[in-house]
Amino acid sequence: MQYREDPKTGNRLSALGYGCMRFPGSLGRVDLPATEKLVLAAIEGGVNYFDTAYLYPGSEEALGTILHKNGLRDKVFIATKLPQQQCKSTADFDKFFAIQKQRLRTDFIDNYFMHNISAYSHWDDLKRNGIEAWIAAKKERGEIRQVGFSFHGSQSDFEPLLDDYDWDFVQIQYNYMNENYQAGRKGLRAAASRGLPVFVMEPLLGGKLATGLPKDALEGFRKADRDRSPVAWALGWLWDQPEVTLLLSGMNTEAQLRENLALADAARPGMLSDADRATIADVVKRLNRSYKVPCTGCNYCMPCPQGINIPTCFSAYNASYAIGWTTGM
């Protein structure tokens, strides 16, 4: 495992973080034995950063149970998130935070997020409800070590958010297909220039860059290196950039974990050649001819008040272009 230093704290963070939104399970229920096996193997492989959230069904409780049972709380950094859109007062901050500590079986959170900030107005609402004083009090008591936000909005809102508070870190959606989407590369560099560690979510675009590539894109990679997997190309593109502190992978099978651990062992800034970068640029052009909607399947748009499964509709629409009409239908 390669580690990168958090410039704000000096903490050594694994280049590969564990995204806990997609723990094994179904219908919102986490398969605890399967999840425990993966979490323990990840820690043994050097992963020391686990990212969960109040809104991920069963995730906080599963992670807390596993770490407590195996005496591993002090071996890892826990990141979780305040469901800011459900907060209308300081009392709500306290209510959700108490539940999260109980679920995670911990007295403190290493990295606490303002979750799903999609516009500057979301942060403004939190400030009106006293979030700054609340954070200060939690930090003073040691219940929160660092605070940041996960960003899902437009690039124009990103830098004003960066400059409005003394953040300890930031998290953005970023991958080779989303180089200029949301915060994008410009936002990545803006955050890094302010001395902030940057955590990357959706490095594989909800799995689409791993198993959902159309034949034309796969051929572009195979032409350059037949032995390198699409996952290796996608994660390598991120680790190649020194501004990326770590990336989060939602690994829910042993095979995914093994591959990602092996790749993380070689994760270094500048790891790609000019030819590698040209290959990825070519694949992006091929993909842009196929995918019509940049949806990651995160389900933040759900439930739809009209009962429409929005991510599935987008997935079918994209598949009809990328793979074929029959598959899309």
N, C-alpha and C positions, 0 to 999 in steps of 0.2 A: 504494500500500500504506500502510495505517495501522500505526503502531507503538505498543506500550504498554511502559512501563518496568517492569522487574523490580525490585520494591521492595527486594529483598535485595542485588542486585549493581549496580543502575543500568543493566544491559544493556537495549538497545532491541530488543524482540522483535516480529517481525511478527505482526499480529493473526491471520493465517492461518498455521498450521503445517502441515507436510506429514506426514501419517500414513503410514508406509512398510509397514504390514502388508499392504496390498492393492495392491502394485506389480503392473503388468501381467504376466501369465504364466499358467501352468496346471500342475496336478499338483505344486505345490510348487517349480516352476522359474520363476525370474524371467526375463521377456523383457528382456534387458539393453538392446538398441537402443531399444526403445519406452520403457523406464524412463528411460534417459539423456536422451532427448528431453524427457520431462516434467520431470525434475529440473532440467535447464538452463533450460527455459522458466519454471519456478517461481522459480528464483533471479533470472532476468532480471526477473521480475515483482515482485520484492521479498521473496519468502519467504526467511527466514534461519534457520528452525528446522525440523530434520528428526528425526522420532521413529521409532526402530526398536527391535528387541529380539533377544536371542539366540534366542528361540523362533519368530521369524518366518522361515520357510524361505527362505533365499537373500537376505533383505533386507539384513542388515548388509554382506555381501560385495558386493552390487550397489551400495549407497550408497557404500561405501568406494572401490570401483573407479572409479565415476563422478567422485567428488570428486577423487581422486588424479590421474586421467587429465587432468582439466580444470583442475587447479591451484586448486581452490576450497575446500580444507579450511578455510582461515583466513577465509573469507567467511561461514561458517555456524556455527550451534550444533548439535552432534550430541547427541541424547539416545538412550541405549540402556538396557537393563534386565538386571539379574541374575536368572537363573531360580532364585529363592530356594527353591522347593519341591524342587529337585534338589541343594541344598547341605546337606551333613551335617557339614562341617568348614571351617576356615579354608583348608585346601588346596583345597577346591572353589571358594571365592571366587577364589583366585589362578588356578586352572585356567580357569574361564570367562572371567575378565577378560582373561587373556592371549590367548585365542582371539578375543575381541571386538576387542581392539586390532589384532590381525593382520588380521581380516576388514575392519575399518574403515580400515586403513592410517593409523593415527593414534597419537600418543604419549600422548594424553590424551582424556578424555571430558568434555564440558561439563556435561551433566546426566545423572547416573547414578541409575537407579531401583532400588528394591526392587520387583520385579515382582509384580503380582497379589496384593497383600496383601488377603486376604478376611476375616481375623479378627485380633484382637490377638495371638492365639497364634502366628501366623506370624512376627510381629516378635519375640516372645519367644523363639522357636526360634533365630532369627538371632542374637539377643543372646547366648544360651547358647553359640553357636558362635564368638563373638568378633567379630561384625560391627562393633561400635563402634570397637574398636582398629584393625581392618582399614581402615575408612573413614578414620580419623584419619591412618593411615600413608600411604594413597593421596593424601589431600589435601595432606599435608606435602610429598610428592614431586611434587605438581602433576599427578598422573595422573588425578585426579578433581577437577573444579572445584566442582560443587555436587552434593548428594545429596538425593533425595526418594523418594516411593513412589507407586505407582499403586494406587488403591483400588477393590476390588470387593466389599466386605462390607456389613454392616448399619450403619445410622446410629449405633447405640449404641457401636460400636467406633471410630468415626472420631475423635472429639475426644480420647479417651484416647491414641490413636496420635499425634495432633498434639502432645500435651503431653509425650510420653515421650522426645522427642529434639529436638535443635536442627536441624530440617529446613530445607532451603533452598527447597523447592517441594513441591507436591503435585499429583497428577493424578486427576481424578474423571470418572466417566461422568455426563453431564448433558445434557439437552435438554428441550424443552417437554413431552414425554410423561413424562419422568423427573424432574420437579421435586422430588418427594419420595421418589425411589427411591435406594437406597444412601446416599451422602453427601448428595445433594440440595442444595436451595438453602440449607438450614440449615448444611450442611457447608461449602458455598462461602463463606458469610459468616463462619463460624467460622475458616476458614483465612485469609481476607483480613484479619480483625480481628487476627490474630497476625503480620501483615506478610508473609505468604507469597504469592508468585505462584501462581495456580491455572491449570493447563492442563486443558482439557476434551477428553475423548475421546468418541467416538460422538455427535457433534452431530446426526447424521442417523439415529440408531438403526439403524446398519448399512445405511443406504440406504433404509430403509422410509419415512422422512419426505420422501424425494426422489421416489421412483418407486413406492412401494407404498401410497400413500394410497387409501382407498376413495372412491367417488364422492361420498358424503355430505360427507366432509371436504374434498375438492377444491372442492366447491360452496361451502362456507363461505369458503374463501380467495378464490375467483373473485367471489363476491358483494361482497367488500370491495375487491378490486383485481384486475381481470382480467389485468393485465400483470405482476404480481409472481409469481415462481415459488415452488413449495413450498420449494425450497432457500433462496431469499431470506428467506422467512418464518422458517425454522428457524434459519439462521445469524444473522439480525438479532435474534432473540429472545435469543441468547447475547451478541452484541456490545453489545446495549443495556445489559447489566449491567456496571457498572464493576469488579466483583470478578473478572470473567473476564479473565485476562491474554492468553490466546490459545486458539484452538480448533484441533483437528487434523482435517483432512479427508483421507480415504484416496482421493485422486484417481487414477484409473487410465485416464482418457481425456483427450484434448486439450479436448473440449467441457466436461468437468467442471472442468478447470483454468482455462479461460478464464472460465467463469461465476464461479467462486470468487474469482479474482483481481479481477474487476470489482466483486464485492460487497465484498471486503476493502478496496477503495479508499475505500469510504464507511462503514467500520466504526467507529462512534463510540458511546461510552456515551450513553444517552438518545436514541438515534436513532429509537425507536419512539414513536408517539403513543398516547394513551389508547385511541383507537379501534382502533389496531393490536393493542394488548394484549388488548382485549376480543374481537377477532376470533380471536386465538390461543386464548384461553380457551374460546371457543365450539367451535373445531375440536377441542380436547382432549376436550370433552364428547362430540362426535360420534365421535371415535376410541375413546374408552373403551367405547362401545357395541359396538365391533367387535373390537379386539385383546384376547385373553384371556391371553396369556403375554408378558411384557416381555423377549423374547429379542432380542439384537442380532446373532446369528450370529457371535460372536467365536470360537467353537469351543474355548473353554477347557475345556469339559466333555468334549472328545473326546481320544483315542478311548474310546468306551464299551466296558467289558469284555464286554458282551453283544452287541457288534457293531451297536448301534442308532445310527442317524444322528439324534441328538437335535435339533440345530438345524433340520434339514430337517423333522422331524416337527412341531416347534413352528410353523415357517413355514407348513406345510400346514394345520395346525389354525387358525392365525390367519387365513389366507387364506380358509378356508371361511366364516368369520364376516364378514370385512371386505369380501370381493369376491364370494364365492358358493361354494356347495357344490361345483359342478363344477370350479371352479378349484382349490379345496382338494384335491379328490380327484386 
